[in-house]
Amino acid sequence: MREQWQVMCWKGPRCQLLMEGLVGFLLHPPPVCCIRRPCVWSLCCQSHMGANASGPKVFAPRPKDVVGPREYDIPPRVFHVVRERIPGHLRPPQRVLVDMISGPRIVGGHDAQLGAWPWQVSLQVYQYGVGFKHLCGGSLIDEYSVLTAAHCVRRQMDPYYWRVVIGLHDTSRPERHTVKSSVREILVHSEFRIETFENDIALFKLYKSVSYNDYIQPICLPFVHIHRNINNQTKCFISGWGSISEKGESSPILQEAQVNIIPSDICNGFEWYAGMINNNMFCAGLESGGIDSCQGDSGGPLVCYHLDTSKYYLIGITSFGFGCGRPKLPGIYVRVSQYKKWINPVIKHFLKNMITGIISKNYAQ
């Protein structure tokens, strides 16, 4: 029979004393709660009181040492405290958003070769007084479509304020083959939940089709069996312009790093993500840490090379994580193979709307 738990909160000096007493006992920073605005720091502890655990939702302001989704240059927000109990430990809180950090790069990576990842795109949002600025990564999947993470666009859904830069290697010096495209439409999964990062997937539709060349190519979408057959011998890579660390320096050059796909039963262990990883997600990185995606990499690709077909496949979309490059806390990625049934109808919907618009325009003329 499942035990019932009740969330209890303390404020002020009592909270500080309790937190000091817990130092060294908890595997992760304890969850905190915010009862009113402005937020008052509180410590939420679980007490075996026999009460119904389905009471009021508890929210938490951002602990200073916790880094948010792999998104760049966004303000802090509150997150849900997960009230499930692991014997002897509190489950880690859901991933929160980050403060503004200094720059973009992959943690533990190195400079990519020019044209190595021709499907990699930079999603840039317009900021008044600044111009377009890199916010997230994305993957070109056909001449009109870019896949990315849904949390990248939650603050700005208007396509007018976005542009997609394709064939980019050095953000400070675009090459002749670099293409800058306006965005016609942004489509977000209808069941995306920022509290849990469930269904963290979105599609950008470009205003005009792009022409393929040596530096601009689409990435293949995976079949389910391709993900199942990934093992320790499979070569998988992440790429992007994200931070080199949680508060790292920036590099204008596209970064790359090889990562391992970590089995979900391991990643869901209580010293890892404690049951947060469902069938629509997976973990990738190293158990020892040191190689990871970070802020600025959100929405970018995790690709794996398939020997039988001699092709790369888009296995994951960079979504979230607890810190960057920490041991037993690897990056979490959207499992793309689970969303083929969402992606294909969305593409057909766009093409239908585009064709209808062209016909209407020609008819009006």
Secondary structure, 3 states (H helix, E strand, C coil): CCCCCEEEEEEHHHHHHHHHHHCCCCCCCCCECCCCCCCCCEEEEEECCCCCCCCCCCEECCCCCCCCCCCCCCCCCCEECCCCEECCEECCCCCCCCCCCCCCCCECCEECCCCCCCCEEEEEEEECCCEEEEEEEEEECCCCEEEECHHHHCCCCCHHHEEEEECCCECCCCCCCCEEEEEEEEEECCCCECCCCECCCEEEEECCCCCCECCECCCECCCHHHHHCCCCCCCEEEEECCCCCCCCCCCCECEEEEEEEECHHHHCCCCCCCCCCCCCEEEEECCCCCCECCCCCCCCEEEEEECCCCEEEEEEEEEECCCCCECCECEEEEEHHHHHHHHHHHHHHHHHHHHHHHHHHHHHC
